[in-house]
């Protein structure tokens, strides 16, 4: 999203045209955005939250402690290389 935001800034600064920005939005939507959506839409909630914590998208402090205890093994699955 940060990269896409930078393209909006380039458009605002008249460094790229609205057509170029539209193409960049389309590319993002068909690529990274779609993959993220599929990953979190089709996973069960425990897996999605565990993966998000392991990747740093969610902080452990944002997860209720009782739920964190349940997800701890799954989080380890996504962080441990073995």
SVG drawing of the C-alpha trace seen along z (x, -y; Angstrom):
<svg xmlns="http://www.w3.org/2000/svg" viewBox="-13 -19 28 47">
<polyline fill="none" stroke="black" stroke-width="0.4" points="0.0,0.0 2.9,-2.4 4.2,-2.0 0.8,-2.6 0.4,-5.7 3.7,-7.0 2.3,-6.7 -0.7,-8.8 1.9,-11.4 3.6,-11.3 0.3,-11.9 -0.5,-14.8 2.9,-16.3 2.1,-15.9 5.0,-13.4 2.7,-10.8 -0.6,-11.0 -4.0,-9.9 -3.8,-7.1 -0.4,-5.8 -1.9,-6.0 -4.9,-4.0 -2.6,-1.3 -0.6,-1.1 -3.8,-0.8 -5.0,2.0 -1.6,3.8 -1.8,3.6 -5.4,4.8 -4.6,7.8 -1.4,8.7 -0.5,8.1 -3.9,7.0 -5.6,10.1 -3.1,12.4 -3.5,10.8 -7.3,11.0 -7.2,14.7 -4.8,15.5 -6.9,14.0 -10.4,14.7 -9.9,18.4 -8.0,19.2 -9.7,20.1 -9.5,17.2 -7.0,18.9 -4.6,19.4 -5.1,15.9 -4.5,14.2 -1.5,16.4 0.1,15.6 -0.6,11.9 1.0,11.9 4.0,13.9 4.6,11.5 4.2,8.4 0.9,7.3 -0.7,7.6 1.1,7.0 0.8,9.6 -0.4,6.8 -3.4,6.4 -4.6,10.0 -6.5,10.8 -4.3,12.9 -6.6,15.9 -6.7,16.0 -2.9,15.5 -2.5,18.6 -4.5,20.7 -2.7,19.3 0.8,19.4 1.6,22.8 0.2,21.6 2.2,18.4 5.3,20.4 4.6,22.5 4.8,19.4 7.9,18.0 10.1,21.1 12.2,22.1 12.0,25.8"/>
</svg>
